Amino acid sequence: MKPTPLVRPVAVALARVLCQVRLTVGVLALGIVLALSGQQAQADEGVIVSHGISTFGDLKYGSDFSHLGYVNPQAPKGGEISIWAFGSFDSMHPYTTKGRAGALASVFFESLLSGTADEIGAAYGLLAERIEYPQDRSWAIFDIRPEAQFSDGTPVTAEDVVFSFELFRDKGLPSFRVQLSRQVASAEVLGDRRVKFTFAEGVPTRDLPQLVGGLPVFSKSFYIENGRDFEESSLKPLMGSGPYVLEDLEVGQTVVYARDPDYWGADLPINVGRNNFDRIRVEYYADYNAAFEGFKGGTYTFRNEASSKSWATGYDFPAVQNGWVIRQELPDGALASGQSFVMNLRRPQFQDPRVREAIGLLFNFEWSNEKLFYGLYARINSFWENSHLAAEGLPGEDEIALLAPLVAEGLLPDTILTTPAIMAPVSGTRQLDRGNLRRASALLDEAGWVVGDDGIRRRDGQTLRVEFLNDSQTFNRVIDPYVENLRRAGIDATHSFVDNAQATNRERSHDFDIITAQFPMDYVPGSGLRQYFGSETADSSVFNTMGLKNPAVDRLIEHVLAAKGEAELTAAVKALDRVLRSLRFWVPQWFKDSHTVAYYDIYDHPDPLPPYDLGALDFWWYNAEKAEKLRKAGAIR
C-alpha cells in the first residue's frame, strides 16, 4: 500500500540517516556489520589487512574476484529507466532535516566500503582498496584507491574522508551525531590516501570499522569554495565520487540523473555489471492514482507496485494486453519493513498500555486483506519479520539470561518470562470483530475510560481522542474502516488527510497521534537501534517516531551491540524484539515476500536475482532492441 523503495538499499542504515526521502536508493553500506574474513592477511602483531570484512563468517568473494555473482558482467550500458516518487521536493541535500530531498539524492556519493546483495554482514572496499584493523577493532585504517576521484576529476583524499566524518559528527542529524561522537574518538590523516579512525574506549567496537567505512565522502574543496552549510538545504548537491551526476531537475516535478562517462570506478570488480543506465529519471506525482495513470500512459517505465488493488485489478490496460508491459512477481528474501500504525507516546492518551492494546485489537487485518488487499499480504508480528531473529513463543534460556536481571530490577514485568511473544491479534471476516471489540472495551474500562451517554469515552473530564494523520490517498480505504471500529468502542477517532508537506512538518515536530511509519531493521543490527528505540535521542531523533524512552530497551540494545557471536546476537535481538512488541506502541500492518513489479519490456535482469535486493536501478540493464521495437509500435517515446 504505502510506497516502499524500488531498490532495497544495501546500505539500510545509511537510508536511516537520511530518512526524509520516501523513495531512496542506497548505494553504499553504512550499517552492515562486519568482522574477520577467511581471505585476509594477518601481520605478526595481530593486525588484519583485507580487501573486505564480514561479521561472523568468511567473505564470499576473495581478493581476486572479478565481479559479483549475481550481476551480468556483459550487461550493456545505455538507455534510461524512469520511476515515480510521491509528493514533492525542494532540496537535493539528503543529510539534513531542512527541506525535502529529491528521490535518490544520495546517489552522488560513495563510501570507503560497499555491501553486496547476496551476503549478510559483508562489505568490500570501494573508495578504499584495503582496510586494516586489530582483533579488538579498537581502530581501523583505510587506504584509498589512487584512482579514486570526484566527479570534477579531483582526487579523493584522506583529508576529504576526515572532513566528511567531521561534518556528520558536528552537523549531521542530531540523533546520529550523538552516536557518532560517543563511538569515534578521533579521525586522522596519515597520508594523502591513508586515514585512521580510533574508537572510543568502553564502547562495543564490533560495528565501528564499518560505521565509519560506510559514511558518504564529500569533496572538501567544493564545500568550502561554494560556502556550503551542511545543516541547510540546497538544490545544488554536494560533490561526490559516484557513478551518477545531476543532469536536470524541475523543482517538485522531475529529477534526472546521468551516468558519468568519466566515472573512475566503472571497472572495479565490485562495480562490474552495475550502474548500467545512462539516465535515471524520477517523475513526481501528488497521489498514487495519478502516478498509476502516468505509468499506463508511458510517462515513466518502471513501477514497483505498492497498491494491492491496482495489482489485482488495474493491470488490464492496452499496454499490458499488447505485451508491451511486463508484470512480474519476483522473490524478496529481505526483512519486512516494519510498516505499522505508530502511536505517539508523547501524548497523554497513550500512556496506559491497556489503551494501546485496545487500539491494536480494533484493526482488522484479516478483513482488510480479504476485502481490500485481495489476499496479497501476510501480517507483520515482529520488528524482524521474515527472519530467524523474530522472537517466538516463550523465551529460551539464552533470552531469559538477558531478561531476568531486568525483571529483578523492576524494569520489566515478570510476565515477560512466562508468556509467549506478543502476536498481532487475529480477527474474523466481518469488519468489526465482536470478540476483539469486547476485549478492547474491557481494557478501556479497566483503564478508567468510561463510555458516556453520547457513546464517547472520557476520563477525568477528558475525551479519548485519536487522530490518524495521513498523506496517502490509497490509505483512506484502510484507515476509514479502522476509525469506524474505534468509534464503535467509544474512542473519538478521526482521520485527517493532509498534503505531503503538512505531514512531513507535523511528523518532524511530533504533532500527531497516530501515523503510518516503518522500522526497517538489519540482520546484524548496529547503533541505528539507538536512533530508533533509544532514550537518549528520543526527543530529537527523526526515527524514534513514537518517542520511546524505556531503560530495559536501552539495556537490551547495548547487549545487541556488544554481541560477539552469532548465537549471542540472535538471543539479544530476540529478547529486544520480545520487549518492543510487549510495549504495544505499534499496530503492525502487513508485508509480502515478493516484489510486485511492472515495467515496459525494454529491460532485462539477472535470473535469479540476489536474495536481498531487487536492484532495478543497480544491476538491471536496458535492451536497445526491445526498446526500438516498442518505439516503432508507439508504446514509448
N, C-alpha and C positions, 0 to 999 in steps of 0.2 A: 504494500500500500504506500507507505511513505518512501520517498526515493532513497535508494542506497547507492554507494559509489559504483560506477560502472566497472571500475577496476579496483578490486580489493587491494589496499596498499600492502606491499611487502613491509613497508615501514609503518606499521599500525600506530606505534607510539608517536611518530612524527605527526601523523594526522591528528593525534590528540592534542599536540601542542598548538595546532593551527585551527582549532575546531570550528571557526565561524564559516568555513567553506562547506556547504552542504554536499556538493559534488566535487570530490577531490580525487587525485591520483597520487599515490605515494611513489616516489622514485627511489628513495633510499631507506636504509634501516636505521631507525633511531632507537626503537625499543626491543629489538631482537637480542636476547641474552645469549652470551657466548662463553666458550671455555676451551679446553685443550683439544688439539687436533691430532689425529694419527699420522698426518703428513707434515710434521713440523720438526724443525731442528731445535735442539736444546744445548745451550752453551754449558761449559763446565760449572759456571756459578749458578746454574738453575734458571737462567733467563731463556724464555721460549721465543723463538723467532719463526714466524709463519706467514703464509700468504692469506690466511683466514683464521677463523676462530669459531668454535662450536660449544654448545652448552654441556651436555652430558654424554657426548659420544664423539666419534670421529667425523671429520668433514667428508661429505660425499665426493667432492671434487679435489683431486690432488693439485699440486702446484703446477703441473704441466697440462691442465685441462685446456681444451681448445674452444669449447662452448658449453653452455648449459644444456642439460639433457632434454629439456622439453621444448627447445626452440628449433626452428628450421634455419640452419646456418646458411642456406642458399636463398633465404627469403628475399625477394626483390625489394628495392627501395622505390618509393614513389607514391603518388596519389594522395587522396585526402580521406580522412574519416571524420564524421561530424556527429555530435551528440547534442543533448539538450540539458539545460540547467534550469532550476526553479527560481523564480523571483527576480532579483536584480543584483547589481554590484556597483560599487563606486570606488573601488581600490584595486591595486594589483600588489598589495603588500600583505601577505597572508599571516604574518607573525605578530600582529597587534590586534587588540580588540576594537580599535577605532576603524569605522568603516566596515564594509562587507566586501571581502576579497573576491575577485573573479575566480570561477571554477578552474582548477588545475594551476593556480597561480604559483605553486611551489615547483613546477616542472623545470624551472630555470636552474635549480640548484642541485649540487651533488655533495656527497659526504665522503669522508675517508673510507668508510665501509659501506657495503651494499648487501642486502639479503637476497635470497632466492625464493622461488615459489614452490619448490619441491622438497624443502627441508624445514624442520622446526628448529629454531635456535642456532642457525648457522649464518655466517656472513663472511664476505671475501673483500679483499682490497679493491677499492675503486679509485679514488684520488690517491690513496696510499698503495704503494707496491708491497709493503710489508708492515707487520706490527710485531713489536716485541714487548714482553711483559714477564714479570716474575710469577712464580707459582701462586703467591698470595694475591696477585693482581693489585698490589698497592700503588702501582704506576703503570703507564703504558707509553711507549714511544712509537710514533708513526713516521715512516719515510715516504714522502710524497713523490709520486712518479715525476721524473724530469720533464716528460712531455705534457703534463697536465697544464691547461691554460684556460683562462676565462674567455668569454665569447668575443672580447675585443683583442684577443691574441696575447695578452699579458700573462706571465706565468702565475700559477697558483703557488704561493709560498707558505712557509710555516708562520710567517707574520700574519697572513690572511686568516689562517686557521685560528690563531690565538685571538685575533681581533674579533672574529665571528663568535667564538666562545664567550668573550667578554660582553659582546652585545646581548647575547641570550642571558648571561648571568646578571647583567645590570639593567637591561631594558626589555627583556622578554616578558611573556605573560607572567603576572605576579606569582601564581602558584608554581610555575615551572622554575622561575628564577630562585625561589626559596629552596627548591630541591637541589638545583644545580650548585648553589652556594654552600649548602651543607655537605655536599658529597665531594666536590672537587676543591682541593687546597690550592692548587696553582696550575697554570699553563705557561710553558716557557719555550722560547725559540732556542733550539740547539744548533741550528744551521739554517741555510736558505730553505732546505727541504726536509728538515728534521724537527719534530715538535714533541715535547714531553708533557704529559699530564700526570700530576701527582695527586693522589686521592686522600681525602681527609682520614685521620685516624679515628677508629671507633665506629665506622660505618661499614655495612656489608659492601664488599668490593666486587662481588660476582658479576654485576651488570655494568660496572663503571667503564671498562675499556670500550665497550660497545656504545654506551651512552654518549661519551664524548666523540667516539668514532662515527656516530650517526648524525651529529649536528650538521646542518647545512653550512656551506662555506661561501662567504661573500667576498667580493673584491674590496679591500680596504681603501685603495686609492680612489675607486669610483665613488664610494660612500662619502669620503672626505671632500673630493673635488665638487661633488654635487650638493654638498651641505645637507645631507640627509639626517633625519631623526628617526631612529628605529621605532619609537613609540607613536609616530604619526603615520597616518595612511597616505598613500600616494598612488596615482595612476601610472607612474613611471616605476617599473620594477627595479629592484636592486640587481646588480650584475652577478651572474653565476657562471658556472662552467658546464652546464648541462647541454644535452643534445638539441634542445629547442629554445628559440628566442621568440619574443613577441613580434608578430608581423602587423597586426591590426587590431583595433578594438573600437567598438561603439558603445559608449557607457550604458550599462543596463540592458544591452541587446545582444551583442556579439563579441566574442574574443577569438582571435585566430593566432595559433602558434605555428611557427615554421621550423622545420628541421634545419639546423645549422650545417651548411655544406662543409664548413671547416671544423666541425666538432672534433676535438682532439682525441676522444676515446672511442671512436667508432669501431676500431679493430681490436679492442681489448677482448679477451675471451669472455668476460662477464657480459659484454655488450653484443657479441656476435648474434645475429638473428633478431635483434631488438631495435626499437626506435625506427620502425620501418616506414612510417608515413611521412610524406613531405610536409603535410599540414594536418593539424588537429583543430577543428573548428567547433566552437560551443555556441549554440543558439539559446537564448533565454526566453522563457515563457512565464506568464503570470499565473497560469494554472495548468493542471495536468490534462484536462480535456483539450485545451488549445494546443498543448505540446503534442498530444496524440494526433490531432488533426494535421499538425505540421509534418509529422512523420509520414502520415498517409499521403500527403501531397509531395513528399520528396524534399522538404526543406532541409532535413538532416537525414543521415543514413544509417545510424546505429542506435538501437534502443534496448536498454536493459529494463524490461517491463516490470514495474513495481505494483501495478494495479491488477489484482486477480480478476476483476470484472472485465477489464479490457482484454486480458489474456484469454479468458474463457469465451468472450462473446464479440470482441471487437476486430478480430483479425480475419475478416471476410471481405475486405475491400479489394478492388480490382488488382492492385499490385501483388497481393498475395495469390489471388486466383490465377494470375498470369505467370506465377512463378518468379516474379521479379524480387519479391521479398521472401527471405528465408526465415522461418520461425522454428527455433530450437530450444530444447531443454538440455542444458549442459551441466554435468555434475559439479557440485560445490562441496568440497570437504572442509571448508573453513568453519571456525566458530560462528555461532549465531551472533547477531549484532547486539543482543540485549535490549531490543526495542521494547518499550513499555510506556504506560502511563506513569508519570512520576509525580509524587506529592511533595510539595514544598514544606519541609519540616519547620521552616521559619514561621509558618502560620499557626496560630493558636489552636485551630480546629483539628490539626493533625498531630497534636502532642500525644494523644492517647492511642496506643497501638490497637485498641479494640475498634476505634473509629476507622483506622486504616484497613484493618482486616475486613470490616463490614463493607467498605467501599470496594475492596477487591472481590468480595463474594458476588457483587451485583453486576460484574462484567461477564456476559455470557459468550465465551469463546466458541463453544460448540455450535450454538445457533448462528453466530456471526460467520463461522467457517462454512456452514452449510448454505445459509441464505445469501451471504454477501461475498464470500471468497471462493465459492464453487469447489470447496474441499481441497484447496491448493496448499493449505498451510498446516503446520503442526504447532502445538503450544510450546512456548518457552517456559521452562521452570527454573533454570539455573542461569547465573551470570556466565557460566562456562558451558552453556548448552551445546550439544553436538560434539562433546569431547569426553575424554576419560577423566577430566578434572571436576566434573559435576558431582556434588555431594549426593549420595543415595542412601536411603534407608537410615538405620541407626548408625551413629558414628563408630568407626572401628577403633582399635586400641591406639593406633598412632594419632588419630584425631583427638581421642579422649585425653591423651597426654598433653595436648595443647590447650584443650578447652577446660579441663578440670581445674587448673590453677586460677583461671579467670572466674570460674564459678565460686571457688573458695574465697576469692577476693570480693565477691559480690558484684562483679562486673557483668556477669551473665546469670540468667536463671538456671536452676539445676535441671529444668526440663530440657535444656539443650542437649543433655547427655542421655536422655531416656526417651525422646520422641524422634520419629523419623524426620528427615529433611523436609521442609515445607514444600509442598507441591501446589501448583495453581489449582484452584477449585474447579470441579467438573460440574457442568450444568446440563440441563435437559434440552429437549428440542424446541421448547417454547422460548420466546424472547425473555420472559421473566421466569426464572426457575423458582418455584414457590418454596422449595426446601431451603435454598440459599437465601431467599428473602426472609424466611423465619429466623434463620441463623444470624443474618445481618441485623435484623430488628432486635433480637435478644442482646447482641453485643452492644448496640447503641443504647438500649435501655440500661444495661449494666454500667455504661459509661456516663449515665446521667442525662442523656439527650432524650427528652420526653416529647411525645407527639402531642401537639395542641389541637384545639378544635378545628383549626384550618388545615390539619394534616401535616404540618411542618414541625420539625423537632427543634426544641430550644433547651438551653441550659443556662441558668442564672440570667435569664432575660436575653441571651444572645442566640440568634438563629444559626443553625448548622448550614452554612452556605458553602458551596463548592462551585468554582468556575473552571471550566475547561477552556484553555487558551489554545487556539488552533489557527494555522495559516494554510492548511491543506484542504482544498475543496473536496478531494476524494475521501477525506477522513470524516466529512459530515455524516455520511451514512453509517459510520461506525460509532461516532460519538452520540448522535441524537438518540438511538435506542438505549444506550448506556445511561444517558441523562434521564430518560423516561423511567428506567429501572430504579435509579437512585431516588427519584421523586416519589415513586411508589413506596419507598422505605421511609419517607418523611424528610429526606435531605433536600434542601433548597438548591438543586443543581441547575446550572445554566451552561450554555455553550456560546462562547464569544469567538466569532470568526473574524480575524483581523488580517491585514496585509502583512507581507513578509517583513517589511521594515519595522512595523509595530511589534510583531512577535519577537524579532531579534532584540529590540530595545527593552522590552519587558522581561524577556528571559535574562538578559545580562544584568538588569537591575533587580532581579529576583521578585518582580512584581507579577506573580502568578500563583494560582492554587495548584493546578494540575496541567502538565504539558506532556506531549509525546517526546521522548528522548531516547538515546541509545547509550549502551555501556559496552563498547567493543573492547573485549579483553584479549589477552595474549595466552599462548600455550605455555610460555615461561614468563609470568608477569614480572614487571620491574617496578621502578619507582613511580611510574604512572599511577599505580594504585593509590599513592598518597594524594594525587591530584583528584582522583575520582571519589575516594571514600575517606580520606584522612581529615582529622580535626584541624590540623594546623593551618590549612589554607581554605577551610570550608567557606569562609566569608568572601574570599577573593577568587577562588578557582572557578573558571567557566565550565568545568567538567563535573564538579560536585553539585549537580543540579538541585538535589534535594536538601543540601545544606547539612549533611550528616556529620555529627560530632559524637563519636562513640569510642570510649577508651579501649573497649575489648577489640573493636575493629582495628584500631591503631596498633595494638599489640600483635594481632594476627598478621597484619601487613608486614610488620618487622620480621616475623617468622618466615613469611614467604620470601622476603628479600634476602634473608640470611641462609636459606636452604642451600645445602652444598651438594646434595644428590637428588636424583630424580624421584626416589621414593619419598624423601623428606619434603621435597617441593610439592608433590602430589597431595600428601597429607595436609600440608599447611594451606594449600589452595582450597581443598575440600572443606576444611574447617572454616576458613574465611567465607566461602560460598554459603555454608550452612548458617552462619551467623547473619550474614547480609540478608538472606532470604527470610530469616526469622523476624527481622525488623519491619518488614512489610511496608516499606516506603514506596514500593513499586507495584503496579498491576501489570505483570508480564503479558506481552502481546503474542507475537507469532513469528515463525521463520519457515523457510523451506530450504532443503538441502540440494537445490539446483538453481542455476541461473536460467531465467526465462528471457531469452534474447530474441530480438527480431532485427534483421538488417537487410539492406539491399544487397543482392547477390553479386557483390563486387569485392568481397573479402574472402580470404582463406585463413585457416588457423591450424596449429598443430593438433594432431589427433594421436593419442589422447592429450587432453590438457593437463597441466600440473594440478595437484590437489588443492592448492591454497591461493590461486589467483586465476581469474578469468583472462586477464591480460589483453583485453581487446585493444587498448591503446599502446600496449607494450610490445607484444610479440606476435600479433596478427599482422597480416600484410595485404596489400592492395593487388588485385588481379586485373591487370590492364585489359586483357582480352574480354573478360566478363563485363568490365565497365563499358567498353566500346560497344558490346552487344546491347546492353541496356540503354546506352545513349542513343543508338540508332533506333531503338524501339520507343524512344521518348519517355522512358521511365525515370531517367535522371538528366540533369543538365550537363 
